[in-house]
Amino acid sequence: MPGLPHVAETLELYDTPASSTVSTVSRNGVASLYVCGITPYDATHLGHANTYVHFDLLVRYWLACGVDVQYVQNVTDIDDPLLERAQSTGADWQDLAESQTELFREDMTALSVIPPTHYLGAVEMIPAVVEDVERLHHLEIAYPVAADDAAGDDYYFDIAAAEQRTDWRLGSVGNYDRQTMEQLFPERGGDPQRAGKRDPLDPLLWRSARQGEPQWPGGRLGQGRPGWHIECSVIARRHLPAPFTVQGGGSDLRFPHHEFSAAHATAADGVALAERYMHTGMVGLDGEKMSKSRGNLVLVSQLRSDGVDPQAIRTLILTHHWRQDWPYTGQKLRESEQRLLRWKAAWQQAEDRQDDDAGADDLQYALISALANDLNAPAALTSLDLWASGHLAAGTSRTRVHHVVQALLGIDLSG
Ligand SMILES: [Zn+2]
């Protein structure tokens, strides 16, 4: 997609490690983005959609500036939650992963999310994961732990060794203190009680094959399957420059996932994984975070089959700043549907003046300024309200307004 005319790149983004908004620039006209993908079961709830729609604004901003965007996303198509769900429903885990991945991609298309340049599954990257874990073991930053229920050893990442030999420090990415990390670790898939670990927070790199579980050849590690954080670390480093521009995901990925993906990368290559870390807010329902484990999900596919316009779902999401936690209500969705209809009605009535399009200029300037300022989607939507109610400059090229809004916000006023 060609850039918009007269748009210079001046992007400020809130960075979790810095705890502040920092200037973020592409390198030689290339910006690189990795956003952690789904584990494909119960896809796609509004919490997922919130993350991918907000990062889509970042992609659209860069494209508008004429920047070449390299965007990689993974799908965790092998992990404990997927296997547990397959077992509890009697489904084949591969069929479950494939069908839910397909549904996720349909939902993203419906929400006008520009697809990643590369979309990779964990399973196809296992040989590269094995290579990295063997390397970390060779560097004495990974160590084996005997498993009672497996023939081989599990392999863990040695936090203390990594801190001694690299620039990474525990907490330097997720920006939590040790006490908070100890509290979060078991809630988010960690195993602090595992006997034989050097530090309770040491994360799993390679899980030795258990009876009845899927397994792959692991070279010197023996048969098994990868841990979660090494998966993203390997996928990102095999497909993006090092360091890449932005690592993104929901705020529940600050620790342990992004902390350790970054640690693995620095330990294996001696180079930081990413320059910036962005964490999107959580969507709640009835006072709780929307999550699979709580079962309080609003699915995009369900809203679509109920006849909700996906553009209204996108509008609802963009009503909130990307860093904000927000509760979903049916009332909010209806308000977004009405707001979208007002924009479309204004566009239908607008003229297509070629001689004077100051209104389109004003709108483009307002939208770009809002996005450049830490992707301020609510401010961008307010500017669209102002345009629709005739409060921007009078002259308007309807064609250009359509193009600008489509390019920057992914909203189709003619639809
Ligand atoms: Zn990830």
Residues whose N, C-alpha, C, O or C-beta is under 5 A from the ligand:
A	BS01	ZN	C36 C232
